[in-house]
Amino acid sequence: MEILNVIEVASVKLMEIEISEDELDVYESCLNYVLQNCSPREIEYICGATKDELEGMQENLTALLRKYTDIREATIKQPLAHAH
C-alpha cells in the first residue's frame, strides 16, 4: 500500500492510496469479522467508530470489490466454526 497524495479539507485528511485487491479483500474480511462478533459497545471501544459507521465502511468496500475486481464476488463471509 502506498499513499499517493494527502489533502486536508476542514479538519479531515483525505488520502489517495494505491492498494492491492488482496489488501482490500483482507480489510473487508476484518470488518465483517468485527461486525459479526463484537457488540456495538465493543466496536466503539476497539475501532473508535459506531457500528453504523463500520457497516457503512464495510458496504463501501464490498461495493468497490464487486465493481472493480474479478477474483470473487464480494459477499459477507460466514464465520469459521471454532475447534473445541
C-alpha positions in Angstrom: 0.0 0.0 0.0 1.2 3.5 -0.8 -0.1 6.9 -0.1 0.0 8.9 -3.3 -1.5 12.2 -2.1 -2.9 13.8 1.0 -5.1 16.9 1.1 -6.8 18.4 4.1 -10.4 19.6 3.9 -11.5 21.4 7.1 -10.1 19.1 9.8 -10.3 15.9 7.7 -7.3 14.4 5.9 -8.3 12.8 2.6 -5.7 10.3 1.2 -5.3 9.0 -2.3 -3.9 5.5 -1.9 -2.7 2.7 -4.1 -3.8 -0.6 -2.6 -3.9 -4.2 -3.9 -7.0 -6.1 -4.5 -5.9 -8.7 -1.9 -5.3 -6.0 0.7 -8.8 -4.6 0.1 -10.2 -8.0 0.5 -8.4 -8.6 3.8 -9.8 -5.3 5.2 -13.3 -6.2 4.1 -12.9 -9.6 5.9 -11.7 -7.9 9.1 -14.6 -5.5 9.1 -17.0 -8.5 8.5 -15.4 -10.3 11.5 -15.7 -7.4 13.8 -19.3 -6.7 12.8 -20.4 -10.3 13.2 -18.5 -11.0 16.5 -18.5 -7.8 18.5 -21.2 -5.9 20.3 -21.8 -2.2 19.4 -20.0 -1.2 22.6 -17.0 -3.4 21.8 -16.9 -2.0 18.2 -16.8 1.6 19.5 -14.0 0.7 22.0 -11.9 -1.3 19.5 -12.5 0.8 16.4 -13.4 4.3 17.6 -16.4 4.2 15.3 -20.1 3.3 15.8 -21.5 0.0 14.4 -23.4 2.0 11.8 -20.2 3.8 10.7 -18.4 0.5 10.4 -21.3 -1.1 8.4 -21.1 1.8 6.0 -17.3 1.3 5.5 -17.8 -2.4 5.0 -20.6 -1.7 2.5 -18.3 0.7 0.6 -15.5 -1.9 0.5 -17.9 -4.6 -0.7 -19.2 -2.3 -3.5 -15.6 -1.5 -4.6 -14.7 -5.2 -4.7 -17.8 -6.0 -6.7 -17.3 -3.2 -9.1 -13.6 -3.4 -9.8 -12.4 -7.0 -9.1 -12.9 -10.4 -10.6 -11.2 -12.6 -8.0 -14.5 -13.3 -6.4 -17.9 -11.9 -5.9 -17.6 -9.9 -2.7 -20.0 -11.2 -0.1 -20.1 -11.4 3.7 -18.2 -14.5 4.7 -19.6 -16.9 7.3 -17.5 -17.2 10.4 -15.5 -20.4 10.8 -16.6 -22.9 13.5 -14.2 -22.8 16.4 -12.4 -26.1 17.2 -13.1 -27.2 20.8 
